[in-house]
Amino acid sequence: MTNFQIEINHSEHKKEKPESSELVFGRVFTDHMFIMDYTAGDGWHSARIVPYQPIALDPASMIFHYGQSVFEGLKAYWTKDEKVLLFRPDRNFHRLNQSNDRLCIPHIDEEHALQALKELINIDREWVPKAEGTSLYIRPFVIATEPFLGVAPAKRYQFIIILSPVGSYYKEGIQPVKIAVEQQFVRAVQGGTGTAKTGGNYASSLKAQEVSSQNGYSQVLWLDGKEKKYIEEVGSMNVFFKIDGEVITPALNGSILNGVTRSSIIELLQHWNVTVTERRISMDEIKEAYKAGKLEEAFGTGTAAVISPIGEFFWQDEQMIINEGNTGELSKKLYDTLTGIQKGEIEDPFKWVQEVELRHAVSFR
Ligand SMILES: *Cc1c(COP(=O)(O)O)cnc(C)c1O
């Protein structure tokens, strides 16, 4: 690894930490944050950990106008033997660079990013919540900071990592959700930005989400942008179906986001010798399987929920109730296994988890 120095400026007062039982998603942030600047010609520089604080930006900063931004989401877990574990963080930093690529943002050294994250977690280690189901959510992101109103890749950026202790996604145990198949709006098209984790994708998804929640659905199922026939994702999760014993997930086609949870589920199923196929799958095929009584399970996958079982689809004025609205056996087994590996409670044959080693020698500025 090349020499990578992080300047550390400790916070003088520690914030009060919320009770584990009061934790929600993404509202509370830890005492420190990591920040690093990019300037064309100089590259990435001035890596530092500072007290968590607002950032001052020029109103002409390009992020505000043309949306040049990317982000990641991953979690750290507190284990029973008092370790802090990260789940496949290398994957997230690799994907961050793929997103950077699509948005014309300069690459970040993935090893440096991981080192910075570990350093930051170490400093805010007491913020990793301990109660069952809780975790420390990690949000790395990059924004274009150059003050300029021209439409062009910016010449200045900031890479920031913030941390947020989050509560259990399932307060009352793992619960199936109701999904409306979106027929009007689309999330992404081939050639667009669907494979990148960039803010604009989420801004453009809000309308469909708003309409579906007014109708009593918790998420939408996104179809392909061209024919509105083939299944892409569900909300901001990848999606899986179990049909007649076979597990099927849409193949990465250039508009679907390549989820870390998605690929972990595929590897886990292969490890268990369960047939898992990545291919194009249409809503018509789902309906046919449903009518034939062969649609056994459906679930979404993503870092936040890990597995989100689907109890109902609404499509073309018809309801399809899956597994009588209950969590399927395979969905539950996948959830238990993956969360067990993440928390270090189940053996990890894949070497997916990495420990954030406790380090005491933290230098003050
Ligand atoms: C982040 C995200 C996912 C899930 O990815 P994970 O790496 O599993 O968290 C799926 N779809 C979209 C659109 C996403 O933004």
The ligand as an SDF file (V2000), in Angstrom:
LIG
                    3D

 15 15  0  0  0  0  0  0  0  0999 V2000
  -27.8900   -0.1090   -3.0640 C   0  0  0  0  0  0  0  0  0  0  0  0
  -28.9090   -0.6630   -3.9880 C   0  0  0  0  0  0  0  0  0  0  0  0
  -29.2020   -2.0390   -4.0520 C   0  0  0  0  0  0  0  0  0  0  0  0
  -28.6520   -3.0350   -3.0730 C   0  0  0  0  0  0  0  0  0  0  0  0
  -27.2890   -3.1240   -3.0580 O   0  0  0  0  0  0  0  0  0  0  0  0
  -26.5310   -3.7580   -1.8070 P   0  0  0  0  0  0  0  0  0  0  0  0
  -25.1090   -3.6600   -2.2080 O   0  0  0  0  0  0  0  0  0  0  0  0
  -27.0050   -5.1510   -1.6870 O   0  0  0  0  0  0  0  0  0  0  0  0
  -26.8900   -2.9270   -0.6330 O   0  0  0  0  0  0  0  0  0  0  0  0
  -30.0620   -2.4750   -5.0260 C   0  0  0  0  0  0  0  0  0  0  0  0
  -30.6490   -1.6250   -5.8860 N   0  0  0  0  0  0  0  0  0  0  0  0
  -30.4290   -0.2970   -5.8250 C   0  0  0  0  0  0  0  0  0  0  0  0
  -31.1010    0.5780   -6.8130 C   0  0  0  0  0  0  0  0  0  0  0  0
  -29.5520    0.2130   -4.8870 C   0  0  0  0  0  0  0  0  0  0  0  0
  -29.3430    1.5210   -4.8180 O   0  0  0  0  0  0  0  0  0  0  0  0
  1  2  1  0
  2  3  1  0
  2 14  2  0
  3  4  1  0
  3 10  2  0
  4  5  1  0
  5  6  1  0
  6  7  2  0
  6  8  1  0
  6  9  1  0
 10 11  1  0
 11 12  2  0
 12 13  1  0
 12 14  1  0
 14 15  1  0
M  END
$$$$
